[in-house]
Amino acid sequence: MAEVGNGHYSSGTGHQYDRDKEVKAFDESKRGVKGLVDAGVTKIPLFFVEPPEVAAGGWSSTDDETGARLNIPIIDLGGAGKAGQRREEVARMIGRACETWGFFQVVNHGIEQKVLDGMIEGGRRFHELPGEEKMRFYSRDSKRKVRFYSNYGLYEARCANWRDTLLLEVAPEPLDPHEIPLTCREEAIECWKNMSALGNTLLELFSEALGLQSSYLQNIGCSEGQVLLAHYYPACPEPDLTLGVSKHSDPDFFTILLQDHIGGLQVLHQGQWVNVTPVNGALVINIGDLLQLVSNGRFKSVEHRVTASAVGQRISIPCFFLNNRFPFRVYGPIKELLTEDNPPIYKDILLHEFLSHSRAKGLDKALDKFKLCQ
């Protein structure tokens, strides 16, 4: 299939494919990818098809140079809640993981399994509602604190992803619980409260790993805003042609992710895609672009993606930690981290400037624009 310009493609038979029309019809159906599956599609729409070199690869079985299987670090947070040798040890492990992988999993994090299981099931219940019941939540209006949609940047993206999303903007302004769909209301509130508390603990450990006072990152607003999402990845009839999420990095400070047992999350490490194997009860933590910025590149915001699958319906629950209360706050490399041998890599920038550029870039990494010439 050859591109013939302006989003139109030729099937090889002289027929032209109007991408813009197809995308608009999909969006206006307000049923998302799940609606396509419910309609019984056996071929995915062309605007979901990735170039072969992008979609290829699927599940990785990546080994390092010794032949050992590569896995992101798993860190036990047990005993790290109070000052002492154990907390220092955990902070060091987190620091190493942030510097080398940008991703790690945590166990013994203090969130009960019933809370995690409840949120997975709550998210599933919402996404598996009849299309007519979900439609009233469907919106692309970023001012709405609760909205259901399919594909962030749908109209701007090169290819759509095989994923639907329920978004809850839970902080800084309190969210009226009655705005949350009843199918997952209690579960979402309980999950967010627990993830928020864990997020503050992680910020302290990030600060200490950087050699700063434990409250430093909290004091500069790294968790002022929080967004909780429930992503739904339906089984795909042609998983080798598309992705659940294209390669991207997160435009926040950091993310806490709860994933179910299906798997599909992959991290780009040393030029290779590495599977983030689901661990029962564990949460995945990843560094965002803004924490890479303020740490002057010491902590890595690593690109990642989600593969599509022909079996199962994957659910993932990320909580993004950012600062949407003070859009005109200036962020740049933390001065206490800079030395003659470690000069600033990035400019000081307005948060609003970064977020605007990030939205314009879609899923493409936005941080590179703000590098200083070296």
C-alpha positions in Angstrom: 0.0 0.0 0.0 1.5 3.3 -1.1 1.0 6.7 0.4 -0.3 9.2 -2.2 -0.5 12.3 0.0 -2.7 14.1 2.4 -3.5 11.0 4.3 -4.8 9.1 1.2 -3.6 5.7 0.4 -3.9 3.5 -2.6 -4.8 -0.2 -2.2 -3.0 -1.1 -5.4 -6.4 -1.3 -7.3 -6.7 2.4 -8.0 -9.0 2.8 -4.9 -8.1 5.8 -2.7 -8.4 5.6 1.1 -9.5 8.8 2.8 -7.8 8.6 6.2 -9.3 11.8 7.6 -12.8 10.6 6.8 -12.2 7.3 8.4 -10.7 8.8 11.6 -13.6 11.3 11.9 -16.2 8.5 11.6 -14.4 6.4 14.2 -14.2 9.3 16.6 -17.8 10.4 16.1 -19.0 6.9 16.8 -17.9 7.5 20.4 -17.4 3.8 20.9 -13.6 3.5 20.7 -11.6 0.4 19.7 -13.9 -1.7 21.8 -16.7 -0.7 19.4 -14.8 -2.0 16.5 -14.3 -5.4 18.3 -18.0 -5.5 19.3 -18.9 -4.9 15.6 -16.9 -8.0 14.7 -14.1 -6.6 12.6 -11.6 -9.1 11.3 -9.4 -6.6 9.6 -8.2 -3.5 11.5 -8.9 -0.1 9.9 -6.0 1.2 7.8 -5.3 4.2 10.1 -4.3 1.7 12.8 -1.7 0.0 10.6 1.9 0.8 11.6 4.8 0.7 9.1 6.3 -2.8 9.1 9.6 -1.8 10.6 7.6 -0.2 13.6 5.0 -3.0 14.2 7.6 -5.8 13.8 9.2 -7.2 16.8 6.3 -8.0 19.1 7.4 -9.8 22.2 11.1 -9.6 22.9 13.3 -12.3 24.3 16.2 -9.9 24.8 19.4 -11.2 26.4 22.4 -9.2 27.5 25.9 -9.9 26.3 26.3 -12.8 28.7 23.2 -14.5 27.5 21.2 -13.6 30.7 17.6 -12.5 30.2 17.2 -8.8 30.6 14.5 -7.6 33.1 13.9 -4.2 34.7 14.9 -4.1 38.4 12.5 -5.2 41.1 12.9 -3.2 44.3 11.5 -4.3 47.7 10.3 -1.2 49.6 9.9 -3.0 52.8 11.4 -1.2 55.8 12.1 2.0 53.7 9.4 4.0 55.4 11.7 5.4 58.1 15.2 6.8 58.3 18.0 4.3 58.7 20.3 1.9 56.8 17.5 0.1 55.0 16.1 3.4 53.6 19.5 4.4 52.4 19.9 1.1 50.7 16.6 1.4 49.0 17.3 5.0 47.9 20.6 3.8 46.3 18.8 0.9 44.5 16.2 3.3 43.2 18.9 5.8 42.1 20.7 3.1 40.1 17.5 1.9 38.5 16.6 5.5 37.5 20.1 6.1 36.0 20.4 2.9 34.1 16.8 1.8 33.2 14.4 4.7 34.0 12.0 1.9 34.9 11.7 -0.4 37.9 9.0 -2.5 39.7 8.3 -2.2 43.4 7.0 -4.8 45.8 6.0 -4.4 49.5 4.8 -0.9 48.6 2.0 -0.8 51.2 -1.0 -0.9 48.8 -3.2 -3.9 49.6 -3.8 -6.4 46.8 -7.6 -6.0 47.1 -7.2 -2.3 46.2 -5.1 -3.2 43.1 -7.5 -6.0 42.0 -10.5 -3.8 42.6 -9.2 -1.1 40.3 -8.3 -3.6 37.5 -11.9 -5.0 37.7 -13.4 -1.5 38.0 -11.6 -0.4 34.9 -12.7 -3.5 33.1 -16.3 -3.1 34.1 -16.3 0.5 32.7 -14.7 -0.4 29.4 -17.0 -3.4 28.9 -20.2 -1.5 29.4 -22.5 -1.3 26.3 -21.3 1.4 24.0 -24.4 3.5 24.6 -23.7 3.7 28.3 -20.1 4.9 27.8 -20.9 7.5 25.1 -22.0 10.1 27.6 -18.4 10.2 29.0 -16.8 10.4 25.6 -15.0 13.7 25.0 -11.8 15.3 23.6 -12.3 18.4 25.7 -9.2 18.7 27.9 -11.1 20.8 30.4 -13.3 17.9 31.4 -11.9 16.2 34.4 -13.6 12.9 33.6 -13.6 11.7 30.0 -13.6 8.6 28.0 -11.8 8.6 24.6 -9.8 6.5 22.2 -6.3 7.6 21.3 -4.7 10.8 22.6 -3.9 13.0 19.6 -6.0 10.8 17.3 -6.2 13.4 14.5 -2.5 14.3 14.7 -0.9 10.9 15.1 0.7 9.0 12.2 -1.1 5.8 13.3 -3.8 5.2 15.8 -3.2 2.8 18.7 -5.4 -0.2 19.6 -6.4 1.3 23.0 -9.3 3.1 24.8 -8.9 5.3 27.9 -10.9 6.5 30.8 -9.2 9.6 32.3 -9.8 11.1 35.8 -8.0 14.3 36.7 -7.9 13.8 40.5 -5.6 16.6 41.6 -4.8 19.4 42.3 -8.5 20.4 42.4 -10.7 17.9 44.2 -12.7 15.7 41.8 -16.4 15.4 42.6 -16.9 11.6 43.1 -20.3 11.7 41.4 -18.5 12.6 38.1 -16.7 9.3 38.2 -18.6 6.4 36.5 -20.4 4.3 39.1 -18.9 1.1 37.7 -15.5 2.1 39.1 -16.1 5.0 41.4 -15.2 3.5 44.8 -12.3 1.6 43.3 -10.8 4.6 41.6 -11.0 6.8 44.7 -9.3 4.2 46.8 -6.7 3.4 44.2 -5.8 7.1 43.8 -5.5 7.7 47.5 -3.1 4.9 47.8 -1.1 5.8 44.7 -0.9 9.4 45.9 0.6 8.3 49.2 3.1 6.0 47.5 4.0 8.8 45.1 5.0 11.1 47.9 7.2 8.3 49.4 8.8 7.8 46.0 9.5 11.5 45.7 11.3 11.4 49.0 13.4 8.5 47.9 14.1 10.1 44.5 15.3 13.2 46.3 17.6 11.2 48.6 18.9 9.2 45.7 20.0 12.5 44.1 21.7 13.6 47.4 19.0 16.2 48.2 16.8 16.8 51.2 13.9 14.3 51.2 11.3 17.0 50.7 13.1 18.7 47.8 11.1 17.3 44.9 7.8 17.7 46.7 8.7 21.3 47.5 9.1 22.2 43.8 5.7 20.8 43.0 6.5 17.4 41.4 3.2 15.9 42.6 0.9 18.9 42.6 -1.2 17.4 39.8 -2.2 13.8 39.4 -4.1 12.0 36.6 -5.4 8.5 37.0 -6.3 6.5 33.9 -7.8 3.2 33.0 -6.4 1.9 29.7 -8.2 -0.9 27.9 -6.5 -2.9 25.1 -9.1 -5.2 23.4 -7.9 -8.4 21.7 -6.8 -7.4 18.2 -7.6 -9.5 15.1 -4.3 -8.4 13.4 -1.8 -7.7 16.3 1.3 -7.9 14.1 0.1 -4.8 12.2 -0.5 -2.3 15.0 0.5 -1.4 18.6 -1.4 -0.9 21.8 0.7 2.2 22.3 3.4 3.6 20.0 6.9 4.4 21.3 6.9 7.4 23.7 8.2 8.8 26.9 5.9 10.3 29.6 5.8 14.1 29.7 5.4 14.1 33.5 7.7 13.8 36.5 7.1 10.1 37.1 4.4 7.5 36.7 3.1 4.6 38.8 1.6 1.9 36.7 -0.6 -1.1 37.7 -0.7 -3.7 35.0 -2.7 -6.9 34.8 -1.3 -10.4 34.0 -1.6 -10.1 30.2 1.6 -8.2 29.6 2.7 -6.3 26.5 4.6 -3.4 28.0 8.1 -3.0 26.6 11.0 -0.7 27.5 13.7 0.5 25.1 17.0 -0.4 26.7 20.3 -0.3 25.0 18.6 -0.2 21.6 16.5 -3.3 22.3 12.9 -3.8 23.4 12.7 -5.5 26.8 9.5 -7.0 28.2 8.2 -5.7 31.5 7.0 -9.0 32.8 3.9 -8.7 35.1 4.7 -9.6 38.7 1.6 -10.2 40.9 1.2 -7.4 43.4 4.0 -5.3 41.9 3.7 -1.7 40.6 5.8 -0.4 37.7 7.5 3.0 38.2 9.0 5.0 35.4 10.7 8.4 35.2 9.1 11.1 33.1 10.7 13.8 31.0 10.4 16.5 33.7 12.4 14.5 36.2 15.0 13.9 33.6 15.1 17.6 33.1 15.4 18.6 36.8 18.0 15.9 37.5 20.0 17.2 34.6 19.8 13.9 32.7 20.9 11.8 35.6 17.5 10.1 35.8 16.4 8.7 32.5 13.0 9.1 30.9 13.0 6.0 28.7 10.8 5.4 25.7 8.4 2.5 26.0 5.5 1.0 24.1 2.7 -1.6 24.4 2.3 -4.4 21.9 -1.1 -5.5 20.6 -2.3 -9.0 21.4 -4.8 -11.5 19.8 -5.8 -12.9 23.1 -7.2 -11.3 26.3 -8.3 -7.8 27.1 -5.4 -6.0 28.8 -6.1 -3.4 31.5 -3.5 -1.0 32.8 -3.9 1.7 35.4 -1.3 4.5 35.3 -1.2 7.5 37.7 0.8 10.4 36.3 2.5 12.8 38.7 2.9 16.3 37.3 2.3 20.0 38.1 -0.8 21.4 36.5 -1.5 23.9 39.2 1.3 26.3 38.3 1.8 26.3 34.5 4.1 29.3 34.6 6.5 27.8 37.1 10.1 27.6 35.8 11.8 24.3 35.8 15.4 23.5 34.9 18.3 21.4 36.2 18.5 21.6 40.0 21.3 24.0 40.9 22.5 21.9 43.8 23.3 19.1 41.3 25.4 21.3 39.0 29.2 21.5 39.1 32.0 22.5 36.8 32.2 18.8 35.7 28.4 18.5 35.5 27.1 21.7 33.7 23.5 22.1 32.8 22.3 20.0 29.9 18.9 21.6 29.6 17.5 25.2 29.6 15.3 26.6 32.3 11.8 26.5 30.8 8.3 27.5 31.7 6.2 24.4 32.5 3.5 25.8 30.2 6.1 25.9 27.3 7.1 22.3 27.8 3.5 21.0 28.0 2.4 23.0 25.0 5.3 21.6 23.0 4.6 18.1 24.3 1.0 18.2 23.2 2.0 19.4 19.8 4.5 16.5 19.5 1.9 13.9 20.5 3.7 10.7 21.6 7.1 11.8 20.2 9.7 12.7 22.8 9.5 16.4 23.6 12.5 17.0 25.9 15.2 17.2 23.2 14.0 20.6 22.1 15.1 22.1 25.4 18.7 20.8 25.3 21.5 23.4 25.5 24.2 23.2 22.8 27.2 21.3 24.2 
